[in-house]
Amino acid sequence: MLDTITVENLHLGCHAKNKAEVLAMVGKECLFKGYVSQDCVSFLNERERQVSTFLGNGITLPHLPKSEKQIILRTGVEIFQFPDGVIWDRNNVMFIAIGVIAKEKEHIDVLKDIASIFSDEVISNALSLITSKTDFLRILNRK
């Protein structure tokens, strides 16, 4: 599913003070792109309260809890890069947030793609700092 990402789905050089601001950015973009029928920020926060979406290597995968699937209009993925990092959990700093809105279980496909790409710490570090959307896509699609 990550192979469908285009430059329009990439948000490089973002800045946020905390996890709440990151989730607000993800939610706002998902509403703007028409993935959801209503503001979903509170639902993204609810999912974080259930269990952290932090995956390791500076990557997090914000998504909706199963209980809120009715607001999903279509599947979409948005990638946000935070070169300065954002404290996600007590001991985790996030550099890349991959927001996934999935009608079915597409977030599992995204998770598989992420595991194959971001398990390499060198690639994760490069993607957290890269400033060119074209170069970001080139690295992302080389799996």
C-alpha positions as CSV (number, residue, x, y, z in Angstrom):
1,M,0.0,0.0,0.0
2,L,3.0,2.3,0.5
3,D,3.6,2.1,-3.2
4,T,0.5,4.3,-3.8
5,I,2.1,7.2,-1.8
6,T,2.8,10.3,-3.9
7,V,4.4,13.6,-3.1
8,E,0.9,14.9,-2.2
9,N,0.9,12.3,0.7
10,L,4.2,13.5,2.1
11,H,4.6,16.2,4.6
12,L,8.3,16.9,5.2
13,G,9.9,19.2,7.7
14,C,7.0,19.3,10.1
15,H,7.2,20.6,13.7
16,A,5.1,19.7,16.7
17,K,5.5,20.2,20.5
18,N,3.9,16.9,21.5
19,K,1.9,13.8,20.4
20,A,-1.4,15.7,20.6
21,E,-0.2,18.2,18.0
22,V,1.0,15.4,15.7
23,L,-2.3,13.6,16.0
24,A,-4.1,16.9,15.2
25,M,-2.1,17.3,12.0
26,V,-2.8,13.7,10.9
27,G,-6.5,14.1,11.7
28,K,-6.8,17.4,9.9
29,E,-5.2,16.1,6.8
30,C,-7.3,13.0,6.7
31,L,-10.4,15.1,6.9
32,F,-9.1,17.5,4.3
33,K,-8.3,14.6,1.9
34,G,-11.8,13.1,2.4
35,Y,-10.7,9.8,4.1
36,V,-13.1,10.4,6.9
37,S,-16.6,12.0,7.2
38,Q,-15.8,14.0,10.3
39,D,-13.0,15.2,12.5
40,C,-11.2,12.2,13.7
41,V,-8.6,13.7,16.1
42,S,-10.4,12.5,19.2
43,F,-10.6,9.0,17.8
44,L,-6.8,9.0,17.0
45,N,-6.2,10.1,20.6
46,E,-8.6,7.3,21.8
47,R,-6.6,4.7,19.9
48,E,-3.3,6.0,21.5
49,R,-4.9,5.7,25.0
50,Q,-5.8,2.0,24.2
51,V,-2.2,1.2,23.1
52,S,0.7,3.2,21.7
53,T,1.1,3.2,18.0
54,F,4.9,3.6,18.3
55,L,6.6,0.9,16.3
56,G,10.3,1.6,17.0
57,N,13.1,3.2,15.0
58,G,11.3,6.6,15.4
59,I,8.2,5.5,13.6
60,T,4.6,5.6,14.7
61,L,1.4,4.5,12.9
62,P,-1.6,6.5,14.1
63,H,-4.9,5.0,13.1
64,L,-8.5,4.8,14.2
65,P,-9.8,2.4,16.8
66,K,-12.0,-0.4,15.3
67,S,-15.0,1.1,17.0
68,E,-14.9,4.1,14.7
69,K,-14.8,2.5,11.3
70,Q,-18.2,4.0,10.4
71,I,-16.6,7.4,9.8
72,I,-14.2,6.1,7.2
73,L,-15.1,7.1,3.6
74,R,-12.0,5.7,1.8
75,T,-8.6,4.3,2.6
76,G,-5.6,6.7,2.7
77,V,-2.1,7.1,4.0
78,E,-0.3,10.3,4.9
79,I,3.3,10.5,6.0
80,F,4.5,13.3,8.3
81,Q,8.2,13.8,9.0
82,F,9.5,15.6,12.1
83,P,13.2,16.1,11.8
84,D,13.5,17.5,15.3
85,G,11.6,14.6,16.8
86,V,8.6,14.5,19.0
87,I,8.4,12.7,22.4
88,W,5.8,10.0,21.8
89,D,5.9,8.0,24.9
90,R,8.1,8.2,28.0
91,N,11.1,6.7,26.4
92,N,10.3,7.0,22.7
93,V,11.0,9.8,20.2
94,M,9.1,9.8,16.9
95,F,10.5,11.2,13.7
96,I,8.0,9.8,11.1
97,A,4.2,9.5,11.6
98,I,2.4,7.3,9.1
99,G,-1.2,8.1,9.4
100,V,-3.4,5.3,8.1
101,I,-7.1,5.4,7.5
102,A,-8.3,1.9,6.5
103,K,-11.7,0.7,5.6
104,E,-10.8,-2.9,6.2
105,K,-7.4,-4.3,7.3
106,E,-5.2,-2.3,4.9
107,H,-3.3,-0.9,7.9
108,I,-1.9,-4.5,8.2
109,D,-0.5,-4.2,4.7
110,V,1.0,-0.8,5.6
111,L,2.5,-2.3,8.7
112,K,4.2,-5.1,6.7
113,D,5.6,-2.6,4.3
114,I,6.8,-0.4,7.1
115,A,8.5,-3.4,8.8
116,S,10.5,-4.2,5.7
117,I,11.6,-0.6,5.1
118,F,11.9,1.0,8.6
119,S,13.4,-2.0,10.3
120,D,16.7,-0.8,8.9
121,E,17.9,1.9,11.2
122,V,20.0,3.6,8.5
123,I,17.0,4.0,6.2
124,S,14.8,5.2,9.1
125,N,17.4,7.8,10.0
126,A,17.8,8.9,6.4
127,L,14.0,9.3,5.9
128,S,13.7,11.3,9.1
129,L,16.1,13.9,7.8
130,I,15.7,14.0,4.0
131,T,14.3,17.2,2.6
132,S,13.3,16.2,-1.0
133,K,10.0,14.5,-1.5
134,T,11.2,12.8,-4.6
135,D,14.2,11.3,-2.8
136,F,12.0,10.3,0.1
137,L,9.7,8.4,-2.4
138,R,12.7,6.8,-4.1
139,I,14.0,5.4,-0.8
140,L,10.5,4.4,0.3
141,N,9.8,2.5,-2.9
142,R,13.1,0.6,-3.1
143,K,12.0,-2.2,-0.8
